[in-house]
Amino acid sequence: MSGKVILYGELAERSEAERLIRERAPELHVESTARGLEFAERACHGGFDVAVVLRGPISGHDERTEAVTRLRRNGFAGRILCQGAFLTEKQDVLAAGADYFFDPDRQTLETVVKAAVMRPRLAADHPYLRFLFHDEWASIEAYGDETPAAIPDVMLVSISSHASESFFSRASRYLTSNPAIRTVVVDDGGTEEASIAAMSAGLQPDVVLAEEGLAPVVERVRRLLRDCWFSRIAAA
């Protein structure tokens, strides 16, 4: 695992945070700044995976919230974490666009950051379905008539992608053996035989493309990916 992390906060907090992350997660690249404008600029254009707004005095709350707002306004594509202890801080930064708020007395920074840079794994058989999620916070991989070698967090199954009925029975056994995998089955106009084989194996379509279109597929997968990421970081 590797990743790039940028920190925003006062000197003492940044120095300690950098030390802890480098000591306990040396595979991560860490940078920091005390300037909000520089924070947004570097985060958005430096290929950072995670931006962290560190805890600070209550007098700086508005500046920290504005830093989150600026990241989202400038199109930061990574994950935004904020440290704090008060409910109002949490409400304000989440409303501004932060992905996760944590109390450093309950979760250690280095553990949270290490969990945050890990992208959920999405396995999809159809190339167009993979294309739909190329900008998502996920590690995307292809698979064919053999189930994914590395167990994904989310698995997209396109019925039209499998001419062999045996795939669906294999997929059913695979999913039963790995119950943590979230699955979205898409009926995208496959043969009648494939549709019958999928349903016989217990792979009931979640979305019928001809009736519902692509929007429900995107919505479901995005929600599942976010749930996977959130569950991992909340348990860190």
C-alpha positions as CSV (number, residue, x, y, z in Angstrom):
1,M,0.0,0.0,0.0
2,S,1.2,3.5,-0.8
3,G,-0.4,6.9,-1.0
4,K,0.1,10.7,-0.7
5,V,-1.2,12.6,2.2
6,I,-1.2,16.4,2.9
7,L,-1.8,17.9,6.3
8,Y,-3.2,21.4,7.2
9,G,-2.7,22.9,10.6
10,E,-0.4,24.8,13.0
11,L,3.3,23.9,13.2
12,A,3.2,21.9,16.4
13,E,0.3,19.7,15.3
14,R,1.7,19.2,11.8
15,S,5.1,18.2,13.1
16,E,3.7,15.7,15.5
17,A,1.3,14.3,12.9
18,E,4.1,14.0,10.3
19,R,6.3,12.2,12.8
20,L,3.6,9.7,13.7
21,I,2.6,8.9,10.2
22,R,6.2,8.5,9.0
23,E,7.0,6.3,12.0
24,R,3.9,4.0,11.8
25,A,3.1,4.2,8.0
26,P,6.4,4.8,6.3
27,E,5.1,3.7,3.0
28,L,3.0,6.9,2.8
29,H,4.3,10.2,1.4
30,V,3.4,13.0,3.7
31,E,3.5,16.8,3.2
32,S,2.0,19.7,5.2
33,T,1.3,23.4,5.2
34,A,-0.1,26.1,7.5
35,R,-1.7,28.1,4.7
36,G,-5.2,27.4,3.5
37,L,-4.8,28.6,0.0
38,E,-1.6,26.5,-0.5
39,F,-3.3,23.5,1.1
40,A,-6.0,23.5,-1.5
41,E,-3.6,24.2,-4.4
42,R,-1.2,21.5,-3.5
43,A,-3.9,19.0,-2.6
44,C,-5.8,19.5,-5.9
45,H,-2.7,19.6,-8.2
46,G,-0.3,17.3,-6.5
47,G,-2.0,14.0,-6.8
48,F,-2.8,13.6,-3.1
49,D,-5.1,10.8,-2.1
50,V,-6.0,12.2,1.3
51,A,-6.2,15.8,2.7
52,V,-6.2,16.1,6.5
53,V,-7.4,19.2,8.4
54,L,-5.8,18.9,11.9
55,R,-7.3,19.9,15.2
56,G,-6.6,23.5,16.2
57,P,-7.9,26.2,18.5
58,I,-11.6,27.0,18.4
59,S,-10.7,30.5,17.1
60,G,-9.5,28.9,13.9
61,H,-12.6,26.8,13.2
62,D,-13.9,29.1,10.4
63,E,-10.5,28.9,8.6
64,R,-10.5,25.1,8.9
65,T,-14.0,24.9,7.6
66,E,-13.2,27.2,4.7
67,A,-10.2,25.0,3.9
68,V,-12.6,22.1,3.4
69,T,-14.9,24.2,1.3
70,R,-12.0,25.4,-0.9
71,L,-10.9,21.8,-1.5
72,R,-14.3,20.8,-2.8
73,R,-14.7,24.0,-4.8
74,N,-11.4,23.4,-6.5
75,G,-12.4,19.8,-7.4
76,F,-10.2,17.8,-5.0
77,A,-10.9,14.2,-6.0
78,G,-9.5,12.5,-2.9
79,R,-10.8,12.0,0.6
80,I,-10.9,14.8,3.2
81,L,-10.5,14.0,6.9
82,C,-10.9,16.4,9.8
83,Q,-9.9,16.2,13.4
84,G,-11.9,17.7,16.2
85,A,-13.9,17.1,19.3
86,F,-17.0,19.2,19.2
87,L,-20.3,18.4,17.5
88,T,-20.6,21.8,15.9
89,E,-17.1,21.3,14.3
90,K,-18.3,17.9,12.9
91,Q,-21.5,19.4,11.5
92,D,-19.8,22.3,9.9
93,V,-16.9,20.4,8.2
94,L,-19.2,17.6,7.0
95,A,-21.6,20.2,5.5
96,A,-18.6,21.8,3.8
97,G,-17.6,18.6,2.1
98,A,-15.4,16.6,4.5
99,D,-15.7,12.8,4.1
100,Y,-14.9,11.9,7.7
101,F,-14.6,13.6,11.1
102,F,-12.8,12.0,14.0
103,D,-11.9,12.8,17.6
104,P,-8.1,12.2,18.0
105,D,-8.8,11.1,21.6
106,R,-10.8,8.2,20.2
107,Q,-9.0,7.3,17.0
108,T,-5.3,7.9,16.3
109,L,-4.4,10.0,13.3
110,E,-1.9,7.6,11.8
111,T,-4.3,4.7,12.0
112,V,-7.1,6.7,10.4
113,V,-4.9,8.0,7.6
114,K,-3.6,4.6,6.8
115,A,-7.1,3.2,6.5
116,A,-8.3,6.3,4.5
117,V,-5.8,5.9,1.7
118,M,-6.9,2.3,0.9
119,R,-9.4,2.4,-1.9
120,P,-12.2,-0.1,-2.1
121,R,-11.7,-2.8,-4.7
122,L,-14.4,-2.9,-7.5
123,A,-14.4,-5.9,-9.9
124,A,-16.5,-5.5,-13.0
125,D,-16.9,-7.9,-16.0
126,H,-18.3,-5.5,-18.6
127,P,-15.8,-2.9,-20.0
128,Y,-18.5,-0.2,-20.2
129,L,-19.4,-0.8,-16.5
130,R,-15.8,-0.4,-15.6
131,F,-15.6,2.9,-17.6
132,L,-18.5,4.3,-15.6
133,F,-16.5,4.3,-12.5
134,H,-13.0,5.3,-13.7
135,D,-13.2,8.5,-11.6
136,E,-14.5,6.8,-8.5
137,W,-12.5,6.4,-5.3
138,A,-11.8,2.7,-6.0
139,S,-9.3,0.3,-7.4
140,I,-11.0,-1.1,-10.5
141,E,-10.2,-4.5,-12.0
142,A,-11.6,-6.6,-14.8
143,Y,-12.6,-10.2,-14.7
144,G,-14.1,-12.6,-17.2
145,D,-15.7,-16.1,-16.9
146,E,-13.4,-16.8,-13.9
147,T,-14.3,-15.1,-10.7
148,P,-11.9,-12.4,-9.4
149,A,-8.6,-13.9,-8.1
150,A,-8.3,-11.1,-5.5
151,I,-11.5,-10.8,-3.4
152,P,-13.1,-7.4,-4.2
153,D,-15.2,-5.2,-1.9
154,V,-17.8,-4.7,-4.6
155,M,-18.5,-7.0,-7.6
156,L,-20.5,-6.0,-10.6
157,V,-22.0,-8.8,-12.7
158,S,-23.3,-8.2,-16.2
159,I,-25.5,-11.0,-17.4
160,S,-24.7,-10.3,-21.1
161,S,-21.0,-10.8,-20.4
162,H,-21.3,-14.6,-19.8
163,A,-22.4,-17.0,-22.4
164,S,-21.5,-20.0,-20.3
165,E,-24.2,-20.9,-17.8
166,S,-21.6,-22.5,-15.6
167,F,-20.2,-19.0,-14.7
168,F,-23.3,-18.2,-12.7
169,S,-23.1,-21.3,-10.5
170,R,-19.4,-20.6,-9.9
171,A,-20.2,-17.0,-9.1
172,S,-22.9,-18.1,-6.7
173,R,-20.4,-20.4,-4.8
174,Y,-17.8,-17.6,-4.9
175,L,-20.2,-15.1,-3.3
176,T,-21.4,-17.6,-0.7
177,S,-17.8,-18.3,0.3
178,N,-17.1,-14.6,0.5
179,P,-20.2,-13.1,2.1
180,A,-18.6,-9.7,2.7
181,I,-18.6,-8.9,-1.0
182,R,-21.3,-6.4,-2.0
183,T,-22.8,-7.4,-5.3
184,V,-24.8,-5.6,-8.0
185,V,-26.2,-7.8,-10.8
186,V,-27.2,-6.0,-14.0
187,D,-29.6,-7.5,-16.5
188,D,-28.3,-5.8,-19.6
189,G,-29.9,-7.8,-22.3
190,G,-28.2,-11.1,-22.2
191,T,-29.6,-14.3,-23.7
192,E,-32.7,-15.8,-22.2
193,E,-30.6,-18.9,-21.2
194,A,-28.1,-16.7,-19.4
195,S,-30.8,-14.8,-17.5
196,I,-32.4,-18.1,-16.4
197,A,-29.0,-19.5,-15.4
198,A,-28.3,-16.3,-13.3
199,M,-31.6,-16.5,-11.5
200,S,-31.4,-20.2,-11.0
201,A,-28.0,-19.6,-9.3
202,G,-29.6,-17.0,-7.0
203,L,-28.2,-14.0,-8.9
204,Q,-31.4,-12.0,-9.1
205,P,-30.9,-8.8,-11.1
206,D,-30.7,-5.6,-9.0
207,V,-31.1,-3.4,-12.1
208,V,-32.8,-4.1,-15.4
209,L,-31.1,-1.8,-17.8
210,A,-33.8,-1.6,-20.4
211,E,-36.3,-0.5,-17.8
212,E,-34.2,1.6,-15.4
213,G,-31.2,2.8,-17.3
214,L,-27.7,3.2,-16.0
215,A,-28.4,5.7,-13.2
216,P,-29.4,3.1,-10.6
217,V,-26.2,1.1,-11.3
218,V,-24.0,4.2,-10.7
219,E,-26.0,5.1,-7.6
220,R,-25.8,1.7,-6.1
221,V,-22.2,1.1,-6.8
222,R,-21.1,4.5,-5.5
223,R,-23.1,4.0,-2.3
224,L,-21.5,0.5,-1.8
225,L,-18.0,1.8,-2.4
226,R,-18.5,4.6,0.0
227,D,-20.0,2.3,2.6
228,C,-16.9,0.0,2.3
229,W,-14.5,2.9,2.7
230,F,-16.4,4.4,5.6
231,S,-16.7,1.0,7.4
232,R,-13.0,0.5,7.1
233,I,-12.0,3.9,8.4
234,A,-14.6,3.9,11.2
235,A,-13.1,0.7,12.5
236,A,-9.5,2.0,12.4
